[in-house]
Amino acid sequence: MPIVDQNNPKRFLFSTGSRYEFQFGYSRGVRHGNVVRVAGTAGVGPDGQVVSADVVEQMRAAIATMKAALEDLGCSLGDVIMTRLYVRNTSDIDSVAVVHGETFRDIRPATTIVRVGDFIDSKILVEIECEAVYGGADQKK
């Protein structure tokens, strides 16, 4: 269940309980009005550890966490209008693209993929973030 921001009742927050969320003072996901944003999400398990050394498994876990944030904030993957993918190794782009395609092939959000240096944890190979519209999939033309 999302947390209502005490300073703004139109703003809802989602947290995974990650130490980084507390340390840096951010939320994994935020819904403000009909705008939903999910922060850069890596393939980290509930124990706070990277799930695997395999980029495909990391990508699948990251999407699962992102999906949980969206659902908690009242959205679905079908409400996503933008994704951003960050990969450490350009050699992983095709593998990451396959997993992204499995998830978003019929949704087709605008997407950007960027190669970055290192992530906050050196075991992380990929992160994904997204923007969605609350109620977007339910609205008719």
N, C-alpha and C positions, 0 to 999 in steps of 0.2 A: 504494500500500500504506500502510495507516495506521501511524502512529508510536506505539509503545507508550510510555506515560508511565513513565519510569524510577522514579518514586516510587510508582506504583500500577499493577501489571500488569493490572488489570481496566479500565484507562482507556486509550482509544485516541484519538489526535489526527489531524486532517486539516488540512493547510495548503495554501493556494494559492501561498504565497511572497510574498504582498502585503507591501509595506513597512509597512503599518499593523499587520499581524499581529505583526511583530517589534517595531515601535515601541511599540505599546500592550501587548504581551505577551499576545496571545490566539490562539486557534485558530479557523479557519473552522468546523470541526466537531469535536464531542467525542462519543464513545460511552463511557459508564460503565455497566457492567452491560448492562441492556437499554434504558437511556435514551439517546436520541440527540438532540443539539441542533445546529442549524446557525445560526451567527450571521447577523445582518443582512448580506445579500448584494446588492450592486448589479451593474448591467450593465457590468462592467469586464472588458476583455480581458486576455490573457496579458501584454500590454505595460504593464499598469497604467493604461491610459487608458479612459475611458468610451467604450463602443462606438458610440454614436450620440446625436444630440440628440432622437431619437424615443423616447417612453416605451414603446411596444410592443417595439421592438428592445432597449431596456434591460431590460425585464421578461423577455423570452425569454432573453437572455444571463444574467441573474441566476438564472433557474430552471435553466439548463444548469449553472451553477457549483454551485448547491445540489444538483442531482441527482448531479453528480460526487462531491461530498462525501459524500452519503448512500451511494452505491455503494461508495466507498472504505472506508466504515465498516461495510459489510455489509448495507446496507438498500436499499430501492427507494422510489420515490414512493408505492407502495401501503402502505408502513409509516408514512407521515406521518399524524399525528393532529391537528396544529395548525399553521396558518400565520398569520403576521402580516405585513401589508403596510403599508408606510409610503410615502405619496406626498406630494410637495411641493405639487402643484396639485390642488384638488378636481375641476377640469375633466378630469383624467386618470383618475379613478376608473373610469369605464365602460370605457375602453381596457384598463386594468390588469385589471379584472374579466373581460374577454373572454379574455385570455391565461391568467389563473388558471383560468378555467372549462375552457379547452382541455386544461389539464394535470390538473386535479383533479375534473372533473365526475363521474366514476365512483368516485372515492376519497372525496370529500366530507369533508375534515377540518374541524374547527372552525376558523373564520377570523375574524380581526379586521383591519380596515383603519383606518388613522389618518392624518390629515393632519398633517404636520410642517412646521417652518420650513425651514431649510437643512440639507443634508447636509454631511459633511466636505469634499466636492468640490462646488462650485456647479453642475457640469454634471449631477450625479446627480438624477434625477427620481423614482426609485422604488427601494425595497429590499424584500427578502423574507427572512424567517427562518422556521424550522420546528422542530417537535419530532416525533420519530418513535420507534417502539418496535422495537428490534432483534429480529428474528424474529417480529414481529407479524403479518405477512401469512401466515406459514407455520403459525401456531398454529390448531388446530381448536377449536371450542366444546366 
